Amino acid sequence: MALVYASWLLSKLDDPNVLAIDARFTLGSPQAGLDAYQLGHIPGARFADLERDLSAPVQPNRAGGRHPLPAVETLAATLSQLGISNRHHVIAYDDPSNGAAFCATHLWWMLRYMGHDMVSVLDGGLPAWLAAGGSLTTEIPTHVPATFIAKPRAEMLVDANYVQNRAQNTVLIDSRAPERFRGDVEPLDWKAGHIPGAINLNWASAMEQGQWRSPKAQQDRIDDPIKGNAEIVFYCGSGISATANLFALELAGVKGAKLYAGSWSDWISDPLRGIETGESKS
């Protein structure tokens, strides 16, 4: 099950095979997630930092983007250090009230990419947990490192060269807000615009009032963009919020979509790659 509810997690707090991971992160304020975790988190939850734990170091030439995907061996070691083994059902959560519900889906996608299917996202995140009567603790759980054995699914991932030479029946979907897609504003990267030929599907439209919309609503939302296309590739600014669209496809029952993990921040690292602005020309 891709999505779980707070009532379910409340009933599993004493289950040693269920492991909550706090993935809160605020773009532009990298310490905010850890600070929030230390102020209060779901009992037993461990913290995974998007930049320190789930990203490789940024390259001087920015190749790989703002949040480069770690090597498989490095990520497996990090997951092991967090105490995640292949037997654990991992529940990723964040705080949709701060506009970053894609942090939990990023962890969900990474575990799926690493071959781990027992991972779910907590619907509504921390606010839903509190609304269901869940408590918070400041106690940092102690744990021993586990052994996570990676079985990476390379077919889930594409790079800039793949995107540049994609087949004609591939739909390339930019998951950022429309104003960033058009190039009206660019708060995070040094060039504005989008990859030529891309269309826009804002990740945030997959949610309503901090919770994931129904499978039917997700299907209706993505029907037009993917209709008649043999392959679907998502990207965003740095490969994080695009995972919310990938998660929405999972809820809709659509399989096989890919992530351009480096995304826009990787694309613009090479000045020879084309850029478009304005509405989609597709």
VEXDREN-2710 file (C-alpha; in Angstrom, 1 decimal):
% VEXDREN-2710
k/r/px/py/pz
1/MET/0.0/0.0/0.0
2/ALA/1.5/3.3/-1.1
3/LEU/-0.6/5.4/1.3
4/VAL/-1.4/4.8/5.0
5/TYR/-3.5/6.8/7.4
6/ALA/-2.7/8.1/10.9
7/SER/-5.2/5.7/12.5
8/TRP/-3.3/2.7/10.9
9/LEU/0.1/4.0/12.1
10/LEU/-1.3/4.6/15.6
11/SER/-2.2/0.9/15.7
12/LYS/1.3/-0.1/14.7
13/LEU/3.5/1.9/17.1
14/ASP/4.6/-1.2/18.9
15/ASP/5.3/-3.2/15.8
16/PRO/9.1/-3.6/15.4
17/ASN/8.7/-4.2/11.7
18/VAL/7.1/-0.8/11.1
19/LEU/9.5/2.1/11.1
20/ALA/8.5/5.8/10.7
21/ILE/11.0/8.1/9.1
22/ASP/10.7/11.9/9.5
23/ALA/11.6/13.5/6.2
24/ARG/10.8/17.1/7.0
25/PHE/12.8/19.7/5.1
26/THR/12.4/23.3/4.1
27/LEU/14.0/24.5/0.8
28/GLY/16.2/27.5/1.6
29/SER/16.4/26.6/5.3
30/PRO/18.3/23.4/5.5
31/GLN/18.4/23.2/9.3
32/ALA/14.6/23.6/9.7
33/GLY/13.8/20.0/9.3
34/LEU/16.1/18.7/12.0
35/ASP/15.1/21.6/14.3
36/ALA/11.4/20.6/13.8
37/TYR/12.2/16.9/14.5
38/GLN/14.1/17.8/17.7
39/LEU/11.1/19.9/18.9
40/GLY/8.7/17.0/18.4
41/HIS/8.2/13.9/16.2
42/ILE/6.2/10.7/16.0
43/PRO/7.4/8.3/18.8
44/GLY/10.1/6.0/17.5
45/ALA/10.6/8.0/14.3
46/ARG/14.1/8.5/12.9
47/PHE/15.2/11.5/11.0
48/ALA/16.5/11.5/7.4
49/ASP/17.9/14.8/6.2
50/LEU/17.3/15.5/2.5
51/GLU/20.6/17.1/1.9
52/ARG/22.9/15.4/4.4
53/ASP/21.5/11.9/4.1
54/LEU/19.6/11.6/0.9
55/SER/21.7/13.7/-1.5
56/ALA/25.3/13.4/-2.8
57/PRO/27.5/16.5/-2.5
58/VAL/26.8/19.2/-5.1
59/GLN/29.4/19.2/-7.9
60/PRO/31.4/22.4/-8.6
61/ASN/30.0/22.5/-12.2
62/ARG/26.5/21.7/-10.8
63/ALA/26.2/18.6/-12.8
64/GLY/23.7/16.3/-11.1
65/GLY/21.8/19.3/-9.9
66/ARG/21.1/20.8/-6.4
67/HIS/20.3/17.4/-4.9
68/PRO/22.4/14.8/-6.7
69/LEU/21.3/11.2/-6.3
70/PRO/23.7/9.3/-4.1
71/ALA/25.5/6.3/-5.4
72/VAL/23.6/3.1/-4.7
73/GLU/26.3/1.8/-2.3
74/THR/26.3/5.1/-0.4
75/LEU/22.5/5.3/-0.1
76/ALA/22.4/1.6/1.0
77/ALA/24.9/2.4/3.8
78/THR/22.9/5.5/4.9
79/LEU/19.7/3.4/5.0
80/SER/21.5/0.8/7.0
81/GLN/22.8/3.4/9.4
82/LEU/19.2/4.7/9.9
83/GLY/18.3/1.2/11.0
84/ILE/16.3/0.3/7.9
85/SER/16.5/-3.3/6.8
86/ASN/14.8/-5.1/4.0
87/ARG/12.2/-6.5/6.5
88/HIS/11.0/-3.0/7.6
89/HIS/7.8/-1.4/6.4
90/VAL/8.9/2.2/6.2
91/ILE/6.4/5.0/6.7
92/ALA/7.7/8.3/5.4
93/TYR/6.1/11.5/6.7
94/ASP/6.6/15.2/6.5
95/ASP/4.5/18.3/7.1
96/PRO/2.3/19.4/4.2
97/SER/1.4/22.6/6.1
98/ASN/4.8/24.0/5.1
99/GLY/4.3/23.3/1.4
100/ALA/6.8/20.5/1.2
101/ALA/4.7/17.3/1.1
102/PHE/7.2/16.1/-1.6
103/CYS/9.8/15.3/1.0
104/ALA/8.0/12.1/2.1
105/THR/7.4/11.1/-1.5
106/HIS/11.1/11.6/-2.3
107/LEU/12.0/9.1/0.4
108/TRP/9.3/6.8/-0.9
109/TRP/10.7/7.0/-4.4
110/MET/14.3/6.5/-3.3
111/LEU/13.4/3.3/-1.4
112/ARG/11.4/2.0/-4.4
113/TYR/14.4/2.8/-6.6
114/MET/16.6/0.8/-4.2
115/GLY/14.3/-2.2/-4.6
116/HIS/12.3/-1.8/-1.4
117/ASP/8.5/-2.1/-1.9
118/MET/7.5/-2.0/1.7
119/VAL/7.3/1.8/1.9
120/SER/4.3/4.0/2.3
121/VAL/3.6/7.7/2.8
122/LEU/1.6/8.9/5.7
123/ASP/-1.5/10.8/4.3
124/GLY/-1.6/14.3/5.7
125/GLY/1.7/13.9/7.4
126/LEU/2.3/15.3/10.9
127/PRO/-0.9/17.4/11.1
128/ALA/-3.0/14.3/10.3
129/TRP/-1.1/12.4/13.0
130/LEU/-2.0/15.0/15.6
131/ALA/-5.6/15.3/14.4
132/ALA/-6.0/11.5/14.9
133/GLY/-4.8/11.8/18.5
134/GLY/-1.2/10.9/18.0
135/SER/1.4/12.4/20.4
136/LEU/4.8/13.9/19.7
137/THR/8.0/13.2/21.6
138/THR/11.4/14.9/21.8
139/GLU/13.1/11.6/22.7
140/ILE/15.6/10.6/20.1
141/PRO/15.3/6.8/19.6
142/THR/18.3/4.6/20.0
143/HIS/18.8/1.9/17.5
144/VAL/21.5/-0.3/16.1
145/PRO/22.4/-0.1/12.4
146/ALA/20.7/-2.7/10.2
147/THR/21.7/-4.2/6.9
148/PHE/19.9/-2.9/3.9
149/ILE/20.6/-4.8/0.7
150/ALA/20.0/-2.8/-2.4
151/LYS/18.4/-4.2/-5.5
152/PRO/18.4/-1.0/-7.6
153/ARG/15.8/-0.5/-10.4
154/ALA/17.8/1.4/-13.0
155/GLU/14.7/1.6/-15.3
156/MET/13.1/4.1/-12.9
157/LEU/15.9/6.7/-13.5
158/VAL/17.0/8.7/-16.5
159/ASP/19.7/11.4/-17.1
160/ALA/20.0/14.5/-19.2
161/ASN/21.3/12.6/-22.2
162/TYR/18.3/10.4/-22.1
163/VAL/15.9/13.4/-21.9
164/GLN/17.7/15.2/-24.7
165/ASN/17.4/12.1/-27.0
166/ARG/14.1/10.8/-25.8
167/ALA/11.7/9.0/-28.1
168/GLN/9.0/10.9/-29.9
169/ASN/6.3/9.2/-27.9
170/THR/7.7/10.2/-24.6
171/VAL/5.9/12.9/-22.6
172/LEU/8.2/15.0/-20.5
173/ILE/6.4/16.6/-17.5
174/ASP/7.7/19.5/-15.5
175/SER/6.3/19.3/-11.9
176/ARG/7.1/22.8/-10.8
177/ALA/4.7/25.7/-10.3
178/PRO/3.4/27.3/-13.5
179/GLU/5.3/30.5/-13.0
180/ARG/8.6/28.7/-12.7
181/PHE/7.8/26.5/-15.7
182/ARG/7.1/29.7/-17.8
183/GLY/10.3/31.3/-16.5
184/ASP/8.4/34.3/-15.0
185/VAL/10.3/33.7/-11.7
186/GLU/13.1/31.4/-10.6
187/PRO/13.8/31.5/-6.8
188/LEU/16.2/28.6/-6.6
189/ASP/18.2/28.1/-9.8
190/TRP/20.4/30.5/-11.8
191/LYS/18.4/30.2/-15.1
192/ALA/14.7/30.3/-15.6
193/GLY/12.5/28.4/-18.0
194/HIS/11.9/24.8/-18.8
195/ILE/13.3/21.9/-20.9
196/PRO/12.2/22.2/-24.6
197/GLY/9.1/20.2/-25.3
198/ALA/8.1/19.7/-21.7
199/ILE/4.5/20.2/-20.5
200/ASN/3.6/21.4/-17.0
201/LEU/1.7/19.5/-14.3
202/ASN/2.2/21.2/-10.9
203/TRP/2.8/18.6/-8.2
204/ALA/0.7/20.5/-5.7
205/SER/-2.5/19.8/-7.7
206/ALA/-2.2/16.2/-6.5
207/MET/-3.2/17.3/-3.0
208/GLU/-6.1/19.0/-1.4
209/GLN/-5.9/20.6/2.0
210/GLY/-2.7/18.7/2.8
211/GLN/-4.0/15.3/1.9
212/TRP/-3.6/13.2/-1.3
213/ARG/-6.6/13.3/-3.6
214/SER/-8.4/10.1/-4.4
215/PRO/-7.2/7.6/-7.0
216/LYS/-10.0/8.7/-9.4
217/ALA/-9.0/12.3/-9.0
218/GLN/-5.4/11.5/-9.7
219/GLN/-6.4/9.6/-12.8
220/ASP/-8.5/12.5/-14.1
221/ARG/-5.7/14.8/-13.4
222/ILE/-3.1/12.9/-15.4
223/ASP/-5.3/11.5/-18.2
224/ASP/-4.7/14.2/-20.7
225/PRO/-0.9/14.6/-20.2
226/ILE/-0.1/10.9/-20.6
227/LYS/-2.8/9.8/-23.1
228/GLY/-1.2/8.1/-26.1
229/ASN/2.3/8.3/-24.8
230/ALA/4.4/5.1/-24.4
231/GLU/6.7/6.7/-21.8
232/ILE/6.4/9.3/-19.1
233/VAL/9.4/11.2/-17.6
234/PHE/9.0/13.6/-14.7
235/TYR/11.3/16.3/-13.6
236/CYS/11.2/19.4/-11.3
237/GLY/13.9/21.7/-9.9
238/SER/16.2/19.1/-8.4
239/GLY/14.4/15.8/-8.5
240/ILE/12.4/16.2/-5.3
241/SER/8.9/17.6/-6.0
242/ALA/8.6/15.5/-9.2
243/THR/8.4/12.4/-6.9
244/ALA/5.0/13.8/-5.7
245/ASN/3.7/13.4/-9.3
246/LEU/5.2/9.9/-9.5
247/PHE/3.5/9.1/-6.2
248/ALA/0.2/10.4/-7.6
249/LEU/0.6/8.1/-10.6
250/GLU/1.1/5.2/-8.2
251/LEU/-2.2/6.1/-6.5
252/ALA/-3.9/6.3/-9.9
253/GLY/-2.5/2.8/-10.8
254/VAL/-0.2/4.0/-13.5
255/LYS/3.1/2.1/-13.6
256/GLY/6.5/2.6/-15.3
257/ALA/7.0/6.4/-15.2
258/LYS/10.6/7.6/-14.8
259/LEU/12.4/10.4/-12.9
260/TYR/15.0/12.7/-14.3
261/ALA/16.7/13.0/-10.9
262/GLY/19.0/15.9/-11.8
263/SER/16.1/17.8/-13.2
264/TRP/16.2/21.5/-14.1
265/SER/19.2/22.3/-11.9
266/ASP/21.2/19.6/-13.7
267/TRP/19.9/20.5/-17.2
268/ILE/21.2/24.1/-17.0
269/SER/24.6/23.0/-15.8
270/ASP/25.5/22.5/-19.5
271/PRO/25.1/25.9/-21.4
272/LEU/24.6/24.0/-24.7
273/ARG/21.3/22.5/-23.6
274/GLY/18.2/24.3/-24.9
275/ILE/15.8/26.3/-22.8
276/GLU/12.3/27.4/-23.4
277/THR/10.1/30.0/-21.7
278/GLY/6.4/30.7/-21.7
279/GLU/3.6/28.2/-22.0
280/SER/4.1/24.7/-23.4
281/LYS/4.6/24.6/-27.1
282/SER/3.6/20.9/-27.3
END
